[in-house]
Amino acid sequence: MILLVIWAVWERRIDSPIIDLKVILRREVWPAFIVCALTSFVGLSAVLTASQYLQTPEKVGYGFGMTPLMVGLYFLPLGMMMAFGGMIMRPIIGRFGVRAVSALGGLVTMLTFGWFSMTDEASWKFLVMLFFLGTAYALTVTAGASAYLRASRPGETGMVSGAARIVASALGAIGPAIVTALLTASFIPKTKVPEGNNYDNAWMFFALCGAIVMVISFLIRQSAVRNDLAPNTVQEV
């Protein structure tokens, strides 16, 4: 965190920054960055959590004792929606706008994990949960990317896209640590196996993240495509 602050000060002082923080701080950009990063964070963390639950032997009182191959098959709905869901979002974004579509993704995340945490786990429910997680990912990440790309001016697209990936990667790296802390809060007596209630806490945490995505989505300032030059663009005369 200290190095990040030093880097930010450095970037603000030099003439040709790798990432222009004045661009990132636009209302059209930074909320979109956060919703995309937080949604990616939930996706990665939920995959890790669901994978461990599905492979936990049933003799401990929960879990399904699945093989890695079976777990991979269960993740197919999620993978399909994450890979191809964005292709069907263009008309939806065009009709309702990036703000509403991004917020809808947060709402789907919140309701999906809220429902999942308050009901008994069943194998078919994991399929439903993973499908809706993929749907929420497609909604929010596609809308968020559309927002910051539309807000980028000529010459800024590569920088903005790269900065978005950096933010998503940094936040996604925290996911395993948070999930581990939640799952290892308590153990089944005389074992090193997490108690089943710890998973409910993880699902509720993901639901909370969905609520945060929904709120921040309404901070996105929708913009039309800009054709003017960026403030720091230098033209050769």
Buried (B, 14 or more C-beta within 10 A) or exposed (E): EEEEEEBBEEBEEEEEBEBBBEBBEBEBBBBBBBBBBBBBBBBBBBBBBBBBBBBBEEEBEBBBEBEEEBBEEBBEBBEBBBEEBBEEBEEBBEEBBBBBBBBBBBBBBBBBBBBBBEEEBEEEEBBBBBBBBBBBBBBBBBBBBBBBBBBBBEEBEEBBBEBBBEBBEEBBEEBEEBBBEBBEEEEEEEEEBBBBEBBBBBBBBBBBBBBBBBEBBEEBBBBEEBEEEBEBEEEEE
